[in-house]
Amino acid sequence: MSDADVLIVGCGYVGSRIGVREVTDGARVIATTRSTERFGELTRLGLQPCAVNLDDGPNAQLETLGHEMLVYYLVPPPGNGEEDSRARHFLASLNGARPRRIVLLSTTAVYGDCDGAWVDEDMPLNPQTARARRRADGEARFRQWTKHHRVPLAVLRVAGIYGPGRLPEARLQRAEPVLEPGASPYSNRIHADDLVRVCRAAARTTHDYRVYNVADGSPSNMSDYFFRVADALGLPRPPTLNRTQAEQALSAGMLSYLRESKRIDNARLREELGISLRYPDLESGLAHAIGGSTHDAGTPCLVICINRRLNDENPSCAARGSEALAARLSDEITRRGLVAELRRVYCLGRCEQGPNVRIVPGGKTYKGVSEDDIELLVEDLAGLCQVHAKIR
């Protein structure tokens, strides 16, 4: 297998974004999902889907898929119990397989309540909810397995994730109440695109068996978060409750968040991984999440070769009309209002089969393209744009 081979276990919101970036950089990416209904979406993103449900126990496919691969493990623990049975099943599935490296997503909840103190990676774990204890169990299992098998591991303890399509808009529209600001504890968050950059940096670091806190370093309280999202979306701010009212009215899940207060120190990811966050505070992150920029998720693009050889007797894309095709394709993208680009390059290989066009992310290449193929190309690009919009 190539050093560029990547396995994403649990390819959802974050995994899709990681996969797009890896594919854009030339990797072959295998993405597991519990539902075959997502195969079309993942395929259009250039990923190779594979059905794996770790609730069913160890899966023999993973021994083959995981060997010598860079593995991103993004599967959350099950919804009940004190242990992460999915992590146990995944590690048992590897059997004799040895990944090149594993990047494991965990959560800052494993630190428990820290009474508002700043928390770095040396803080002892003190998980206080079953959800956090399952995460801590998963970390311990991965740490034990990777050290025994000498597989490098990076554990990312991630704060609350937000980004395009990942804002509490529906909750705000329902006017669900929040705890009044004066009683609300510190909370932390990270923009999805910055999380993807941290994941990829952790996959390429020379540091082994390291833990990284992943947060933007600008903690606030949860009420402030809901207020600022509401303001940015032009929605009414949610009503507030005092602590006594909240204990009676809010869900058990929301109350578990409100009973823990900490400020997450992200110095290690900045210093060891060399990460300069693009969205170091909520103001900049919300502007992107609501504004809808597509840059970090890999804007859909048609890449067309316009190379012309000095000797026109030798085959070249330009000699076969690719420059005129590029103009027609650009006009069609604009006419249909697609959020996509047309990029002219000077070689895609296989000149003897040109004009050559490639769609990215996804990597599908069309050879011998003519004006008769323009409608097909733009239809395929439009399909990718629809899928891409779902992960923004």
Buried (B, 14 or more C-beta within 10 A) or exposed (E): EEEBBBBBBBBBBBBBBBBBBBBBEEBBBBBBBBEEEBBEBBBBBBBBBBEBBBEEEBBEBBBEBBBEBBBBBBBBBBEEEEBBBBBBBBBBBBEEBEBBBBBBBBBBBBBBBBEBEBBEBEBEBEBBBBBBBBBBBBBBBBBEBBEEEEBBBBBBBBBBBBBBBBBBBEBBEEEBBBBBBEBBBBBBBBBBBBBBBBBBBBBEBEEEEBBBBBBBBBBBBBBBBBBBBBEBBEBEBBEBBEEEEBEEEBEEEBBBBBEBBBBBBBEBBBEBBEBEBBBBBBEBBBEBBBEEBBEBBBBBBBBBBBBBEEEEEEEBBBBBBBBEBBEBBBEBBEEEEBEBBBEBEEEBEBBEBBBBBBBBBBEBBBEEBEEEBBEEBBEBBBBBBEBBBEBB
